[in-house]
Every structure is written in C-alpha cells, then in structure tokens.
Amino acid sequence: MDHVALGRSDLRVSRVGLGTMTFGKQTDEAVAQAQLACAVDHGVNLIDTGEMYPVPAPDPQTQGLTETFIGNWLRASGRRADVVLATKVVGDAPYTKHIRDGQNSLDRTSVRAALEGSLRRLQTDYVDLYQVHWPARTTNALMQLGYRHDPTEHAVSIAETLEALSELVVEGKARAIGVSNETAWGLWQYLRLAEHSDLARIASVQNAYSLLNRSFEVALGEFSHRDGVGLIAYQLLGMGMLTGKYAGGLMPSAARLTLHPHPRYTSPAAVRASQAYVALAYAHGVDPAGMAIGFVTSRPFVTSALLAATTVSQLEHNLAHWDTQLSDELIGGIEAIHADISNPSP
C-alpha cells in the first residue's frame, strides 16, 4: 500500500483509508475490530470516524459507538502508533440535537467539547486529523449542485472555528486539521485566514467523490491540487451501487441501501448511471468495484479514498482493487457515460 503526504502537513496516509460510519449499527464490535485489524494488516493507516457516527439515522442510543469501538481496538491491539486517526466535529443540524445537548454551533466551546468527548471514546490523548464535518453556513455541498442563499442564517464564522481548531493544534490534541463537505469558497476562506492570521492551515478536505458524483472536479479539484489541500474521498462506491450488487433491481437483505434507502443513490438517474458503469466494467473484464476505486485513486487531486464495508470479506475484496489500472479505452467509456448522465448523486 502506498503512503503519501496529506496536504502540506507532516502526516503520511495510505492511498485508501478505512471508513467506519457503519460501526455500531450494521457492523457489530467484533466485526468492526476484525475490519480494523484487516485494514492495518493490508497497509492501511488512515482510520476515519466522527463523533456523530454510526449513521445513517443518527440517534442518542448509538451516538459515539463508532469511536468507542475504535478506541477499544486501539487499546487492546496496542496499534495506536500504526494509524493516522481522523475524526470530526458536527455542526448544528436537525439530526444532531442529541449531541452535546444541541450545542453544535462550531464555536470555540463546542469544538473543544467535541474533541474532548472524542478523545475519551477513542482512548487517546490526541487525534492525528481533526475535521469539521460540514460547514456552519448554508452551502450546496450536500446533495445539491445549485447554491441557494439563506439571508436569515446566523452562522458562526469560519474565523472563529479556525481559531478554535488552531488552539487544539497548539495544545497537541490534534496534529493537523481538515474540513469536510466543503465548497471552494469555504476552502479559500480557511486558507486565507490561516495565511493572514497565523492560524493552523487545513491539510485536507473530505468530500464525496465517485463516478456518480464528480462535482468536486468543477472548482475544488484544481484548487485542492494546486494549493496542497488533499482530498479524502468518501462514498467512492456509491453506497454499493457501483459494485453491481444492486444490478437488475436486486436488493440484498443485509445491504445498506436495502436497509436505509438514500435518495443520493436511489434516484432514477443514479440507478441508470450505476447500471451503465457496472455494464462497462464487465464489458472490459474489470471488477465493477475495482473500476470505481481505480478511477478515484488515479485522480491527481485525490490523496486518499475511504473504503467502508459491513463485512471483512467485502473489505478484503475492495482492498485488493485499490490500485486497479484503467485502460484509455475504459476511461473513454467512463467519460461517455459521464457526459450522458453527469453527477446524478451530488
């Protein structure tokens, strides 16, 4: 497994990381720990989580279990030094009112309290990468392409959030910081403030990026590449749509989209595009998941891509395809589908 620098930070991360957001709902602790061991044994060192997890349908009964499972594994395995541990602080949203009694405004108090809670659950003194899960302001970063301004919003400023994150870096509780579900404007604000106010520089941006959602390429791709902010891509398999397991209308009983249908990937356009990509992969004798993974990891602005699975066998299968090479002819076929059905799952 190759390891590369994360942005301009001192961190070096594996080209694929382990996404853990199912730990505590679809994935029980025994399987979660087996996945963690499997990933690290295959050379993966980036382990990504968040205080809100597990998802989907975050709730007070399970909130924090994902970090707890990871913390238990780190303590039992003694492998804290082998991993780049990343977690996230949530912002205010209707589905986060149960977290810290709804004190999720991304101000200094909230950010610090969130990290302290994560450190307790993860059973560590520091995290390697601390990320803002989504912006405090209204954006088009989640499930929409068009920007709609909300004149009534009163969001905590990026400056205050960055100041809070920078304090945690100075104190050694976070080695580096990043953002998630962010836009080009937000990325620019973080970088501008860091340069002019002597604050910590963000190392990474974690956004959805896949064959079904290439919106990152429009403005953020060049931005992150030229300014040294590494993309950590998530949902590169489209919640399984790009693996072929839902082909022909199949709905496997324990599959994630069967249990929790998500409009991002179940729209008619997303289904049609997924079927086209899976058919293209088979026509070229390539594993569909391998094609989807290989496309993402081959993009020059992608630093690492998160693989999430509900079973160890799924994880092993996907890890085996982390560096799938795509022919020029296959890339041409991908571009033709993209031109016909562009970004059905923003």
N, C-alpha and C positions, 0 to 999 in steps of 0.2 A: 504494500500500500504506500503510495507516495504521500509525502507530507510537505506542505508549503506554508509560507508566511501568511498570516492573517492580516491583511491590510499592511499598515506600517508599524504594527505592534511587534512585540517580542515573541508572540505566540506562533507556534507552528502547528498546523492542524492537518488531519488526514483529508484526502480528496473527497471522501464520503464520511459522513458522521452518522450517529445513531439518534434518530428522533424517538422520543419516549412518551408522546402525549396519550397513548392508549394505556400506559401502566396505571393500574388501579381501577379500570373499568373492563375493557375487553381482555386485558392482559393481567393475570394474577401475579403475585410476587415471585413465585417460583419460576415462572416463565420469564418474567422481567429480569431476574437475576441471571438466568441462563442466557438471555439475549445480550446482556451487558458483557458477560464473560466471552461469549462467542464473538462479539464485535471487537473487543480488545485483542483477543487471540488472533484475529484476522488483520490486525494493524490499525484498526480504527482507534483514534484517541479523542475525537470530538464527541462529547455526550451533551445533547441539548435537551433542556427541560424548561419548566416555567412554574411560577407559584400557582397559576390557575389550574394546572393540569391535575387530573386527567380530563380530557374532552373527547367527544362532544358532550353537550348538555352539562356544563359545569354546575356542581351543586355543593352545598356545605358538607354533605356526608362524605364526599370523596376528595374534596379540595385539599391539595398538598400531598396526597398519597404517592404521586409520581416521584416527587422529591424524596419522600420518606423511603420508598423502595430503593432508590439510587443510593441514598445515604447508608442504608443498612448493608447494601452490597459493598460500598466503599470501605466500610468498617470491617466487614467480615473478610473481604478479599485482600485488604491492605494495598490496593492498587491506586490510591489517590494520586500518586506522583505520575502514574501512567496515562492520565486522562486530562484533557482540556475540558473543564466543567463549565457549561454555559447555562444560565437561567435568565428569567425575565421578570420584570415588574409590570403588573397590569395597570391600565388606565381605567377611568370611570366608564362604565357601561351598564346597561340594564342587567346583564348576566354576571356582574362582578360585585353586586351589592352585599353578598355574603362574605366577601374577603375584606378583612380588617374593618369590619362594620361599615363598609362602603366608603372608607377614607382612601380613595384611589385617584386623587387629583394630579398625581405626578409632581407634587411639590416636595420640598426637602424632607418634611416629616414623613410623608407617605413612602417616598423612595427608600429612606433609611429603614423604616419599619419593615418594609417588604423584604429587603435584603437580610435583615436580622432574622426574620422568620425562615427564609430560605436556608440560611446558614445552619440554623438549628435542625431543620429537617434533613439537610444534606450531610450533617455531622462533619462539618469542615470549618476552618477559620476564614476561608476566602473562596471566592469563585474566580475562575480564570477570565470569564467573559460575562459581563452583566449588561442585559439588553432591555430597552424599553419595548414592551410587547406591541403597542400600537400608539400612534400619536394622540395627544390630548385634544387636539383641534379636529374639526371636521375635515376629512380628506376623501379622496376617491381611491384609497389604497386597498380597500377590501370589497370585492365583488361588484365593482363598478368601474367603468372606464371614464365616464364624464364627471367633471368636477362640478359640484353644486355648493355654492357658498351659503353659510348659515350666519346671517347678520346678528343673531341673538346669542351666539355662543360666547362663553366667558372662560376660556381655557387657560390653564397655567402656561406660562411662556416657555419656549424651548430653552431660553437662557436660564431660568430657574431650575429646570430639570437637569440641564447640563452641569450647572454649579453643584447640584446635589450629587450627581454621579461622580464628578471630579473629586469631591471630598472623600468619597469612598475609595477612589483610586489612591489618593494621597495617604489614606489610613491603611492601605494594604488589604482592604477587604475585597477589592476587585482588581485584577491585574490589567484588564482592558474593558472598554465599554463599547456597546453597539446599539443599533436600533433595529426595529422590525416593522414590517408593513408600512414602510415609509415612502414618501414621494421624493422627486428630485428637489423640489423647493425645500422640504424639510432637511434633506441631506445637506444642501448648501448652507442652510442656517446653522446646523451643528458645526460644520467645518469653519464657517466664517467666525462664529463665536469663539471656537477653540483657538483660532489664529490670533484674533484681536483682543481676547480677554484672558489669554494664558490659561486656558482650561484644557481638560483632557480631550484628546482627539478621538473620535469614534473610529474603531478598527473595522467594523463590519455592518452590513445591512442584511437582515434576514427577511426575504420576501418570497412569495410563491413564484415558482418559475418552472414551466414544463412545456411539453408540446402543445398542451391545451391552453396555456397562459404565458405568452411571450411578451406581455405588455412591458416587462422590465427593460426590454431591448430599446424601447422608443426613446427614452431620455436617460434612464438610470444606468443602462449598460455602459455607455461611453463615460458617463460621469464617474461611476464607481471604478471603472478600469483606469482612467487617466488620473484620478485623484487618490487612488490607493485605498479604496474602501471595499473590502472583499465581500462579494455576495455569498451568503449561506442560503442556498436554495432549498425551499421546502415544498412538499406535495409534488415532487417531480414525477410520481406515478399516477397523479390524479386520483388519489384515494383508491387506487387499484384499477381504475378504468383503463389504464394503458397497459395492464398486464395481460389482458384478454380474458380474465376470469368472468367478466360480465357479458362476454360476447354472445350475440344471439338472444339477448334478453335474460340470460341466466342470472339468478340471484342466489348465490351460495348462502346457506343458512347462517353461517357464523361470520360472514363478510361484513365489513364496516358499513358499506352503503346499503346493505340489506337491513342492518340493524338501525342505522341512522342515515337515512337518505339526505343528501346535501345538495341544495339547488345549484351549487357551483359546478357540480359534475353530472347532474341528472337531467339537465335541460335537453331538449331535442337536438340542439346544435352540438352540445358536448358529447352526447351519445353518438351522433353521426360522425363527428371528428374522431372519437375514440375508435370506433369500428374501422374507419379508414386507416388510421395509423397501425392498428393491430394487423389488418389485412396486408398492409405494405410490408411490415416486418416479416410476416410469414412468407410473402412472395419472394423475399430476398434471403430466406433461410436464416433469419435472425430471430432470437427470442424477443418478443414484444417488450418485456420489461428491460431487457438489455439495450434495445434500441432507445427507449425512453431515457434510461440512465446515461447511456453513452452520449446522447445528444446534449444533455445538460452539462455533464462533466467536461465536454470538449469545448464549451464556450469560453472565450478568453477572459471574460469578466466573472466567471464562477470560480470561487475559491474552494468551496466545499458544498456537497449536496447531502441533505439528510434523508436517510432511508429509515422508514418506520415499518414495523411488521407486527403481526399478532402472534406469530409462531416462530420458533427458532429455524425451522426448515425454510420458511419464507425469507427470513433474514439471510440465511446462508445462500439461498438461490440468488438473491439480489446482490449480495456482496461479491459473488462470483462474476458478476457482469459490470463491475464498477468502471472498467476501462474499455468497454466494448467499442471497437473501431467501426466507424460507419463509412461506407464507400461513397464516392462522389455521386454515383447513381442513386444511392439510397437517400443522401442528403437532398438531391434534386426532387425525389418523390415527396420527402417531408415538406419541402418548400412549396410544392404544388398544392398539397393539402392545406397548408397554412394560408396560402393565397385564397383558396376557396372558402375556408372556414377559419377566419382569423380570430384568435383569442376568445373562444366560446366560454372560457371559465376564468374570467378576470377575478 
